Amino acid sequence: MKKKKIGTTELEVAPLNFGGNVFGWTLDEKQSFDILDAFTAAGYNFIDTADTYSWWVNGKGGQSEEIIGNWLKARNNRHEIVLATKVGSETKEHGFDISKKHILKSVDESLQRLKTDHIDLYYTHFDDEKTPVEETLEAYDQIIKAGKVRYIAASNVAPQRLIASFEAAEQYGLPKYQALQPHYNLVERTKFETQYAALAEQYGLSVFTYWSLASGFLTGKYRSEDDFGKSPRGAGAQQYLNEKGRAVLAALDRVAAKHMSNPATVSLAWLLAQPLVTAPIVSATNKQQLAALFEAPLLTLDAEDLSLLDRASK
C-alpha cells in the first residue's frame, strides 16, 4: 500500500488513520483488539488517540490509550505502528491546558498507559489560548530531546496562534508542528477551507481530518429523526439532517450507485481527492464497517463525481 510522509518527517503512513475514540466507549478491549488486528492486517499502520478518550465515560479518560497499549504489548508490533496521541483537552478535573507543567506530566502518563517509550506524533489537542506559544513549544522541545516524543502536531488551535507558533519556532529554534488535525468533511467545509487550508499549504502540514464521516451522518445511516437512536453516536449526526445534509446524501447516493459503492466509501474518497488531505481519521465498530472504509483509497472519483459532491456540499 502506498504510504505518504508526515510533513518533513520520515514517518510514513497509509491513507487511513484509525481514530481510537471508540476504544473503551463503544468497543470493549476484546472488540478493540479485533478491530485493530483487522485494520493492521489490511496494511494500515496509523493509530490516533488522546489522553482524554473516553472522558465521557468516566470523567477523565485514559481508557483508549490503555487498550492500545495492551494491544501493542500483546502483539509486539510497536515498531510497525505510527502512534499519535494528544494533550490539552478539557476534562472534569481540569480545563484546556497546554502549559509546560501539564505537558510534562501528561506525556509520562500517556507513555505509561500506551506501554511504550515514545510517541510518534504528539498533538496539541486544544489550545488554552493563554499559555505563551513559546512555553508550549519549549515543553515539546524538552520531551523530544528526552526521546519521549518524535514530532508534534496541532488540532484545535486558532489560525493566529498557529502562525505565532511557527514564528516562535523559527525565532527560537523550537520544534515545528508537522501536521494539522481539523474538523473537515462534506458537510463541514467552510472553516478548514477559509481559515486553515492556506496555512497547511504554507507550512507544509499533513492534514488528518477528524469526524471525517460527520459522526456517521455521511454513511447514510441517519435519514430521519427515527434513525438517531441506532447508535450511541446518533445524536451527533442530528445537526446535519437539514436541506444541505439531505442534498449531500442524495449526491452521495448517486455517486455510490455509479461506482457500485456506498456513501461512507464515497465520502472518504472525496476527502482523499482533496490535495491537502493525507489520511482521514476513521472509526469502526465492526469488520463490515471497516471493509467500507478500506474501499475508499481504491475508489477514484472522476471530475463529474467531484463536481456533483462539491455543488451539493457548498
C-alpha positions as CSV (number, residue, x, y, z in Angstrom):
1,M,0.0,0.0,0.0
2,K,1.3,3.4,-1.0
3,K,2.3,5.5,2.1
4,K,2.9,9.2,2.5
5,K,5.3,11.1,4.7
6,I,4.0,13.3,7.5
7,G,5.3,16.8,7.0
8,T,9.1,16.9,6.8
9,T,9.4,13.8,9.0
10,E,10.5,10.3,8.0
11,L,7.2,8.9,9.3
12,E,5.2,7.2,6.6
13,V,1.5,6.4,6.9
14,A,-1.1,4.6,4.9
15,P,-4.1,6.7,3.7
16,L,-6.4,6.0,6.6
17,N,-5.8,6.9,10.2
18,F,-7.8,4.8,12.8
19,G,-9.4,7.0,15.4
20,G,-9.3,5.4,18.9
21,N,-12.1,7.4,20.5
22,V,-14.3,4.2,20.2
23,F,-11.9,2.2,22.4
24,G,-13.3,1.9,25.9
25,W,-16.6,3.5,24.8
26,T,-18.5,1.6,22.1
27,L,-15.9,-1.2,22.0
28,D,-14.6,-3.1,24.9
29,E,-11.0,-4.3,25.0
30,K,-11.5,-7.6,23.1
31,Q,-13.6,-5.9,20.4
32,S,-10.9,-3.2,20.1
33,F,-8.2,-5.8,19.7
34,D,-10.2,-7.4,16.9
35,I,-10.7,-4.1,15.1
36,L,-7.0,-3.1,15.4
37,D,-6.0,-6.6,14.2
38,A,-8.2,-6.2,11.1
39,F,-7.0,-2.7,10.4
40,T,-3.3,-3.5,10.5
41,A,-3.8,-6.8,8.7
42,A,-5.1,-4.8,5.8
43,G,-1.8,-2.9,5.6
44,Y,-2.7,0.2,7.6
45,N,-0.3,1.5,10.3
46,F,-1.5,4.8,11.7
47,I,-3.4,4.9,15.0
48,D,-4.8,8.1,16.6
49,T,-5.9,8.6,20.2
50,A,-5.9,11.1,23.0
51,D,-5.1,11.2,26.7
52,T,-8.8,12.1,27.5
53,Y,-10.5,9.4,25.4
54,S,-13.1,8.3,26.6
55,W,-13.6,11.0,29.3
56,W,-17.4,11.0,28.6
57,V,-17.5,7.5,30.2
58,N,-15.5,8.0,33.4
59,G,-15.0,11.8,33.5
60,K,-11.2,11.7,33.0
61,G,-10.3,9.4,30.1
62,G,-7.3,7.2,29.5
63,Q,-9.2,4.0,28.5
64,S,-8.3,4.3,24.8
65,E,-4.6,4.7,25.5
66,E,-4.7,1.8,27.9
67,I,-6.4,-0.5,25.4
68,I,-4.0,0.5,22.6
69,G,-1.1,-0.1,25.0
70,N,-2.3,-3.5,25.9
71,W,-2.7,-4.4,22.2
72,L,0.8,-3.1,21.3
73,K,2.2,-5.2,24.1
74,A,0.2,-8.3,23.2
75,R,1.0,-8.1,19.5
76,N,4.7,-6.9,20.0
77,N,4.3,-4.7,17.0
78,R,5.1,-1.2,18.2
79,H,7.8,-0.8,15.6
80,E,5.2,-1.3,12.8
81,I,2.8,1.4,14.1
82,V,2.8,5.2,13.8
83,L,1.2,6.2,17.0
84,A,-0.4,9.6,17.7
85,T,-1.9,10.9,20.9
86,K,-2.8,14.3,22.2
87,V,-2.6,16.6,25.2
88,G,-4.5,19.7,26.4
89,S,-8.2,18.6,26.2
90,E,-10.7,19.5,28.9
91,T,-12.0,17.1,31.5
92,K,-14.0,17.3,34.7
93,E,-10.7,17.5,36.5
94,H,-9.2,20.5,34.6
95,G,-9.8,22.9,31.7
96,F,-7.9,23.2,28.5
97,D,-4.2,23.2,29.4
98,I,-1.1,23.3,27.3
99,S,1.2,24.7,29.9
100,K,4.7,23.2,30.3
101,K,3.8,21.7,33.6
102,H,0.7,20.0,32.2
103,I,2.5,18.7,29.1
104,L,5.5,17.3,31.1
105,K,3.1,15.5,33.4
106,S,0.7,14.3,30.7
107,V,3.3,12.8,28.4
108,D,4.6,10.5,31.1
109,E,1.1,9.4,31.9
110,S,0.3,8.7,28.2
111,L,3.5,6.7,27.8
112,Q,2.7,4.6,30.8
113,R,-0.8,3.8,29.5
114,L,0.4,3.2,26.0
115,K,3.2,0.9,27.3
116,T,5.8,2.5,25.0
117,D,8.8,4.6,25.4
118,H,7.9,7.1,22.7
119,I,5.0,8.7,20.9
120,D,5.5,9.3,17.2
121,L,3.2,12.3,16.8
122,Y,2.0,14.3,19.8
123,Y,-0.8,16.8,19.3
124,T,-1.9,20.0,20.9
125,H,-5.4,18.7,21.2
126,F,-7.0,22.0,22.3
127,D,-5.4,25.4,22.8
128,D,-5.9,27.0,26.2
129,E,-5.4,30.4,24.4
130,K,-3.5,31.8,27.4
131,T,-0.2,29.8,27.7
132,P,2.5,31.6,25.6
133,V,3.2,29.6,22.5
134,E,6.9,29.6,23.4
135,E,6.2,27.8,26.6
136,T,4.3,25.1,24.9
137,L,7.0,24.6,22.3
138,E,9.7,24.6,24.9
139,A,7.9,21.8,26.7
140,Y,7.7,19.9,23.4
141,D,11.4,20.6,22.8
142,Q,12.2,19.1,26.2
143,I,10.3,15.9,25.6
144,I,11.6,15.5,22.1
145,K,15.2,15.8,23.3
146,A,14.3,13.2,26.0
147,G,13.2,10.8,23.3
148,K,9.6,10.7,24.6
149,V,8.1,12.3,21.5
150,R,9.4,12.3,17.9
151,Y,7.3,15.0,16.3
152,I,4.4,17.4,17.2
153,A,1.2,18.4,15.5
154,A,-1.8,20.7,16.1
155,S,-5.5,20.1,16.2
156,N,-7.9,22.8,17.7
157,V,-5.5,25.7,17.5
158,A,-6.8,29.1,16.2
159,P,-5.1,30.3,13.0
160,Q,-3.4,33.2,14.6
161,R,-2.0,31.0,17.4
162,L,-0.8,28.5,14.8
163,I,1.0,31.3,12.9
164,A,2.5,32.6,16.2
165,S,3.7,29.0,16.9
166,F,5.6,28.8,13.6
167,E,7.1,32.3,14.1
168,A,8.3,31.4,17.6
169,A,9.7,28.0,16.4
170,E,11.6,29.8,13.7
171,Q,12.9,32.6,16.0
172,Y,13.9,30.4,19.0
173,G,14.9,27.2,17.2
174,L,12.0,25.2,18.7
175,P,10.1,22.3,17.2
176,K,7.6,23.0,14.4
177,Y,4.2,21.4,14.0
178,Q,4.2,18.7,11.3
179,A,0.5,18.0,10.9
180,L,-2.9,19.5,11.3
181,Q,-6.0,17.7,12.5
182,P,-9.0,19.8,11.5
183,H,-12.8,19.1,11.5
184,Y,-13.4,18.6,7.8
185,N,-15.8,16.6,5.7
186,L,-18.5,17.0,3.1
187,V,-20.9,18.8,5.5
188,E,-18.2,20.8,7.4
189,R,-16.1,22.5,4.8
190,T,-16.1,26.3,5.5
191,K,-13.8,26.6,8.5
192,F,-11.0,24.5,7.1
193,E,-11.1,25.8,3.6
194,T,-11.3,29.5,4.6
195,Q,-9.1,29.6,7.7
196,Y,-6.7,26.6,7.6
197,A,-6.1,25.3,4.1
198,A,-3.7,28.1,3.1
199,L,-1.8,27.7,6.3
200,A,-1.5,23.9,5.8
201,E,-0.1,24.6,2.4
202,Q,2.2,27.4,3.5
203,Y,3.8,25.4,6.4
204,G,3.8,22.0,4.6
205,L,1.4,20.4,7.1
206,S,0.0,17.0,6.6
207,V,-3.8,17.1,7.1
208,F,-5.6,14.3,9.1
209,T,-9.3,15.1,9.2
210,Y,-11.4,14.3,12.3
211,W,-15.1,13.5,12.2
212,S,-14.4,12.6,8.6
213,L,-17.9,11.0,8.3
214,A,-19.7,13.7,10.3
215,S,-20.4,11.4,13.3
216,G,-21.8,8.8,11.0
217,F,-24.1,11.0,9.1
218,L,-22.2,10.6,5.8
219,T,-22.6,6.8,6.0
220,G,-26.2,7.4,5.1
221,K,-27.4,5.7,8.2
222,Y,-29.3,8.6,9.6
223,R,-32.0,9.9,7.2
224,S,-34.9,10.6,9.6
225,E,-35.4,11.6,13.2
226,D,-36.2,7.9,13.9
227,D,-32.7,6.9,12.9
228,F,-30.7,8.7,15.6
229,G,-31.3,6.0,18.2
230,K,-29.4,3.5,16.0
231,S,-26.1,4.1,17.7
232,P,-24.6,6.0,20.7
233,R,-23.2,8.4,18.1
234,G,-26.5,9.2,16.5
235,A,-27.1,12.4,18.5
236,G,-24.0,13.9,16.9
237,A,-25.3,13.4,13.4
238,Q,-28.7,15.1,14.1
239,Q,-27.4,18.6,13.3
240,Y,-26.8,17.6,9.7
241,L,-30.4,16.5,8.9
242,N,-31.3,19.7,7.1
243,E,-31.6,20.8,3.5
244,K,-27.9,20.8,2.8
245,G,-27.4,17.5,4.5
246,R,-30.1,15.8,2.5
247,A,-28.6,17.3,-0.7
248,V,-25.2,15.8,0.2
249,L,-26.8,12.4,0.9
250,A,-28.6,12.5,-2.4
251,A,-25.3,13.3,-4.2
252,L,-23.5,10.5,-2.3
253,D,-26.2,8.0,-3.2
254,R,-25.9,9.0,-6.9
255,V,-22.1,8.6,-6.9
256,A,-22.2,5.4,-4.9
257,A,-24.7,3.9,-7.3
258,K,-22.5,4.8,-10.2
259,H,-19.5,3.0,-8.7
260,M,-21.5,0.2,-7.0
261,S,-20.2,1.6,-3.7
262,N,-21.7,3.2,-0.6
263,P,-21.9,6.7,0.9
264,A,-19.2,6.1,3.5
265,T,-16.7,5.0,0.9
266,V,-17.5,7.8,-1.4
267,S,-17.3,10.4,1.4
268,L,-13.8,9.3,2.3
269,A,-12.8,9.0,-1.4
270,W,-13.8,12.7,-1.7
271,L,-11.6,13.6,1.2
272,L,-8.7,11.7,-0.3
273,A,-9.2,13.6,-3.5
274,Q,-8.5,16.9,-1.7
275,P,-4.9,17.7,-2.4
276,L,-4.1,18.7,1.2
277,V,-5.6,15.7,2.9
278,T,-3.1,12.9,3.7
279,A,-5.2,10.4,5.7
280,P,-8.7,10.9,7.0
281,I,-9.3,9.7,10.6
282,V,-11.9,6.9,10.6
283,S,-13.5,4.7,13.2
284,A,-15.4,1.5,13.0
285,T,-17.1,-0.9,15.5
286,N,-17.2,-4.0,13.3
287,K,-15.5,-5.5,10.3
288,Q,-18.3,-4.7,7.9
289,Q,-17.8,-1.0,8.6
290,L,-14.0,-1.5,8.2
291,A,-14.5,-3.1,4.8
292,A,-16.4,0.0,3.6
293,L,-13.6,2.2,4.8
294,F,-10.9,0.1,3.1
295,E,-12.6,0.6,-0.2
296,A,-12.1,4.4,-0.1
297,P,-8.4,4.6,-1.1
298,L,-9.2,2.2,-4.0
299,L,-12.0,4.4,-5.4
300,T,-11.0,7.1,-7.8
301,L,-13.7,9.8,-8.3
302,D,-13.9,11.4,-11.7
303,A,-14.4,15.1,-12.4
304,E,-18.2,14.6,-12.7
305,D,-18.4,12.9,-9.3
306,L,-16.3,15.6,-7.6
307,S,-18.3,18.4,-9.2
308,L,-21.6,16.8,-8.1
309,L,-20.4,16.4,-4.5
310,D,-18.8,19.9,-4.4
311,R,-22.1,21.6,-5.6
312,A,-24.2,19.7,-3.0
313,S,-21.8,20.4,-0.1
314,K,-21.1,24.1,-0.7
